[in-house]
């Protein structure tokens, strides 16, 4: 009985980890709504947002952390045809 519980816990953990790898949420860069999506490749990042939004700023004007966040947003959201 104890072995069965351990196997169930492991199975559920693998499912949750797989969902975290292949699914995500992005915050729309214009309307600020949250949208669930399936990632085209696995990555541990869950929430994606655009530090630039709809502003006229350039990516070079952002901090290093914001530049990385914008690149992830571009790769996983804009380049995949989401957030139109």
C-alpha positions as CSV (number, residue, x, y, z in Angstrom):
1,X,0.0,0.0,0.0
2,X,2.8,2.4,0.9
3,X,4.6,1.6,-2.4
4,X,1.5,2.5,-4.3
5,X,1.2,5.9,-2.6
6,X,4.9,6.6,-3.4
7,X,4.3,5.7,-7.1
8,X,1.2,7.9,-7.3
9,X,3.1,10.9,-5.8
10,X,6.0,10.4,-8.2
11,X,3.6,10.1,-11.1
12,X,1.8,13.3,-10.1
13,X,5.1,15.1,-9.6
14,X,6.2,14.2,-13.1
15,X,3.0,15.4,-14.6
16,X,3.2,18.8,-12.8
17,X,6.9,19.2,-13.8
18,X,6.0,18.4,-17.5
19,X,3.2,21.0,-17.4
20,X,5.7,23.5,-16.0
21,X,8.2,22.7,-18.8
22,X,5.8,22.9,-21.7
23,X,3.1,25.4,-20.7
24,X,3.2,29.0,-19.7
25,X,1.3,32.2,-19.2
26,X,2.0,35.5,-21.0
27,X,0.8,38.9,-20.1
28,X,-0.5,40.7,-23.2
29,X,1.8,43.6,-23.9
30,X,-1.1,46.0,-24.8
31,X,-4.1,44.9,-22.8
32,X,-2.4,43.3,-19.8
33,X,-4.6,40.2,-19.9
34,X,-3.1,36.8,-18.9
35,X,-3.2,34.1,-21.5
36,X,-2.3,30.4,-21.1
37,X,-0.2,28.9,-24.0
38,X,1.9,25.9,-24.9
39,X,5.6,26.5,-25.4
40,X,7.3,25.2,-28.5
41,X,10.3,24.0,-26.5
42,X,10.8,23.1,-22.8
43,X,11.9,25.9,-20.4
44,X,11.4,26.3,-16.7
45,X,10.1,29.9,-17.0
46,X,6.3,30.1,-16.4
47,X,5.3,33.8,-16.8
48,X,6.3,35.9,-19.8
49,X,5.9,39.6,-20.1
50,X,7.2,42.4,-22.2
51,X,9.1,45.2,-20.4
52,X,8.8,47.3,-23.5
53,X,5.1,46.9,-23.9
54,X,3.8,49.2,-26.6
55,X,6.3,52.0,-25.9
56,X,8.7,53.5,-28.4
57,X,11.8,52.5,-26.3
58,X,14.5,50.3,-27.8
59,X,15.7,47.1,-26.2
60,X,19.2,48.7,-25.7
61,X,17.6,51.2,-23.3
62,X,16.5,48.4,-20.9
63,X,18.5,46.9,-18.0
64,X,20.2,43.5,-18.6
65,X,17.4,41.7,-16.8
66,X,14.7,43.4,-18.8
67,X,16.5,42.7,-22.0
68,X,16.6,39.0,-21.2
69,X,12.9,39.1,-20.3
70,X,12.1,40.9,-23.6
71,X,14.1,38.3,-25.6
72,X,12.1,35.5,-23.9
73,X,8.8,37.3,-24.6
74,X,9.8,37.8,-28.3
75,X,10.9,34.2,-28.7
76,X,8.0,32.4,-27.0
77,X,5.2,34.9,-27.6
78,X,5.7,37.3,-30.5
79,X,7.7,34.9,-32.8
80,X,5.0,32.2,-32.3
81,X,2.2,34.5,-33.4
82,X,0.7,35.1,-30.0
83,X,-0.1,38.6,-28.5
84,X,-1.5,40.1,-31.7
